[in-house]
């Protein structure tokens, strides 16, 4: 950060950002991660340019870590290399091994705030685009297993890459929204067996759609 930016963001209160920075830190503490920028701006009901200023202020003060490059060369190389050797159907097979047990753990370990955020996502259309990814990521975080969350994020990154390559980014079951709601309601009801089963049904639906179209 240059000297001019350092002066500008040295004191968030002077720039009227204090309520925003405090809200960001609360979300980070409650959820265990910050959602994608667009989702975070919607959640805080602020413009993205204001969110970016608040994030920059927090990073300058050391209250949030500096972001790693989204596509650093080593990470991009690893994901890209794996993505070239697999396909969307194989990725879904792996997700079927990973995500149902995470949903089961989330039903036991999710905080009330995490459950509230899951419900808000499905109520607000958590079956489409970035909201669906945020929901699955929140469920992984709510499992309380940090290593599983990292593995989940890596698998989802590979999923994104292979779907782009296969032009399958928008392939979803027709009842995606109902399936997401069933998962979240089972987690909210503290029913591990139902949460695991609902996640398995959901991912199996996606697997069938991909298999039918891509072979």
N, C-alpha and C positions, 0 to 999 in steps of 0.2 A: 504494500500500500504506500502511495506517495505521501509526501509531507502535507500537501493540501488536503488529501482525504483524511489523513490522521487528525488534523485539526478539526475538520468538519464533523468527524464521527467520534471524537474523544469523549464527548458527553452527550449521551442520547437524550437526556432530559432537556437540554438546551434546544434540541431540534424537534421537540414534541413527540419523540418516539418512545418514551418510557412505557406507556400503556401497551404498545405493540411488543416491545422487547420482553416485558414481563409475561405477556400472554404466550409468546413463543417459548419461553423457558418453562412455563407451566405445562405446555403440551409436551415438550421434550421430556420432562420429569415424569409425567403421567403415562405417556405412551411408550416411552423407551426409545423413540426415534422421532424424527420429523418427517411428515409426509411430503410428497412431491410439492414443489413450489405452488403449482396451480391449486392443488387441493388445500394447501395451508392458507393461501390467500382467500379462498372461498370460505373456509372454516372461520377465519378471523373477520370476514366480510370487509376486506380492504383491497386496495389496488395492488397489483404485483410490484409496481415501482416502489411503493411505500414498504412492502414486505422486504424487498431487496435491500433497502436502506437500513432497515432494522436488523436484518441478518448481518450486514456488513459491520454495523455498530457492535453487535454482540461478538463477532469474530475479532474485531480490533481490541475489544476489552478482554479477550481470552475466555469469555463465557460460553462460546461455541467453538469447536475446532475449525480450523481452516478446511474448506472443502477439498477433497482430493479430486484431481481431474477426472471427469466422468469417463473419459476414454483414454486413460494413460496408456502408453504403448505396451508395457508388460501385461496389464490386465486385458487390454483390447486384444492382444495377441493370443492370450490363453483362451478367452471366450470365443474369439474368431476361429481359432484352430479347432476347438471342440465343435463349434457350430458347423464347420465344414464337413465334419465326420459323422454327423447325426442328422435327424430330421424331426419334424414336429410330433410325429407319432411316438418315436422313441422317447422324446422329452416328456410327453404325457405319461408314458409308462413309468418313468422315474418319478414324476410328480405324484402318481398314484401310490408309490411306495413311501413317499416322504410326507405329503400334506395331511392325509387322514389322521396319522398319529399326532401331528401337531395340533389339529383341531381338537382331538381328544384331550391333550394337555391343556389347551386354551380353556376348555370347559371347566377345568379344575383351577387354573391359575390366573385367568384373566382378571384384571382389576375392574371395579365398577365403571371407571372412566373408559377403559378400553372397550367394555361391552357397550357403553353408551355411544362410542364412536362407531362401532360396528353397526349398531342399529341405525345411526344417522346415515351411514353410507348406504345401507339397503333401502332406507326410506327415501333417500335422495337420488336413487338410480344407480346403486353400486354394482350394477350388472354390465356397465359399459365403460369402455376406454380406461383412462387412468384410475377411475374410481374402483373398478374391479381389481386392478393390480394393488391399489392401496388396501382394499379389504383383505386380500390374501396375505399381504405383507403384515397387516395388523394382527391377523390370526397367528401368523408365525411368531411375531414378537410376543403375543400374549401367551405363547407356549412356555415362556420363561426360560427357554434354552437358547443361549446366545449363539452357540456353535450351529445349531439347527437353523437359526435365522440367517446366518451368513451363508450356509449351504443353500438355503431356500432362495436367497437373493441371487446367488450365482446361477442356479438352475433357471430362475425366471429371466435372467439376462440372456442366457443361451436360448431359452424359449422365444424371446423377442427376436433374436437374430435369425433363428431358423424359420420363424414364421414370415419374417420379411423376405427372406430368400425364396421361400415357397409361395409367396403371395397369399398367405393364409392368416394374415393379421386380424381379420374381422370375422373369422369363423367361430361362431358360438352357438350352443343349443338354443332353441326357441324359448325354452323355459328357464333360461339362465337366472332371471330375477327371482323366480320361485325357489330355485335351488340355493341361491345365495341366502335367501331369507330363512330357509330351513336350517342351514348351517348355523347362522347367527342366533336363531331362536333356540337351538339346542345348546349352544354355548351359554347364552343368557340364562337358560334354564338349568345350568350346571349339570347337564346330562352328557357325560363323556362318550358313552356308547352311541347315542344318537348323533352327536357332533361328528364322530369319526365316520359313521355310516353315511351321514348326509354329505360330507366332503367326498367320500368315495363315490357316491352316486353322481355328484356334480362332475367330478373329474372324469368318470367313466363316460358321461354324456359327451363331454368335449372330445374324449378319445374316439368315440364312435363317429362323431361328425368329421374329425380329421381323417380317420381311417377310410371312411366312405368316399371322401373327396380326393385324398392324396394317395390312397392305396396303402 
